[in-house]
Amino acid sequence: MDYKVSVIVPVYNAEEYIVRCLDSIINQTYKNLEIIIIDDGSTDNSPEICDKYAMVDERIIVIHKENSGVSSARNKGIEIATGDFIGFVDSDDFIEPDMYEKLVSMITSYDIDIATCGYSKDYPDGEIVLMENIEEVPECPMPVKDFLGYLFIRDKHRNVPGYIWSKLFRASVIKENNILFDENMVMTEDILFLAYILMLSKKIVYTNKRLYHYFQRETSAYHSYKLRIDSMGTLIAYERIVELFYENNVDENIIDYVKRFLVYHASLLLKMSYENDYLHKVNEIKSVIRKHFDAYERTNSEYPERIAEVKELMNMP
């Protein structure tokens, strides 16, 4: 059976990158694609570029909408997707030519719900950082709850990204359970979306091959300290994941590692707050750190310098 893959690409003011992104998708060795481009109210030349691509490739669907955020754009893509599987590519990133061929082969060969791959970090100066696993990750189907250790114990498994873009999902899991991105969140919405899918999926399969290029764009929302501090989105997302994992009886040790992510990101916000004299959220951030600091200490026993750094931040007035 020739399965259809719906590739959802949210676009906002990406004229510098969108050609590279779309070329990498339309030139995939796997041809049965439905390429859904959601232009989220771009004010540069992105809409015209996307429309030109749609004129020459009948697989491309372009939707122009008012700007309302990446979550809204992705949700619109999910709404109109008709594929057997759904994948996501960010407009400033690009993918290897055989990415979807490999992911489709993996997910269909084992008749499971999620296939995922490794990635590289690509920088504007041309530097490419190949992500490496210190400990080997099995490249065979495994229960999702077993895979969570590889996903969240990041020190040993750097090439197992906790993002949606490195993955191919069975569309029925998303659509039948009405899994959508939280449009009220402005940060880390993809990690929360992924957590919901993981809890509703039975098995996942991984390949160490780096098939996705994650472009480190300095102007992205992730690097805007005011947005990150004001929204507290990353902390909210990880708090929800902790609750979700407790509800689904995930191993306590794995939940501790989720809490480690939570404290790590809270410490980053705290550091940004002090460095930029942007202090109105300091007490709230510190409260989050205190709540989960025991788990942070347990999971960083090999890294006393990390614990000391957070304690130093917590002692600042």
Secondary structure, 3 states (H helix, E strand, C coil): CCCCEEEEEEECCCCCCHHHHHHHHHCCCCCCEEEEEEEECCCCCHHHHHHHHHHHCCCEEEEEECCCCHHHHHHHHHHHCCCCEEEECCCCCEECCCHHHHHHHHHHHCCCCEEEEEEEEECCCCCEEECCECCCCCCCCEEHHHHHHHHHCCCCECCCCCCCCCEEEEHHHHHHCCCCCCCCCCCCHHHHHHHHHHHCCCEEEEEEEEEEEEECCCCCHHHCHHHHHHHCHHHHHHHHHHHHHHHCCCCHHHHHHHHHHHHHHHHHHHHHHHHCCCCCCHHHHHHHHHHHHHHHHHHCCCCHHHHHHHHHHHCCC
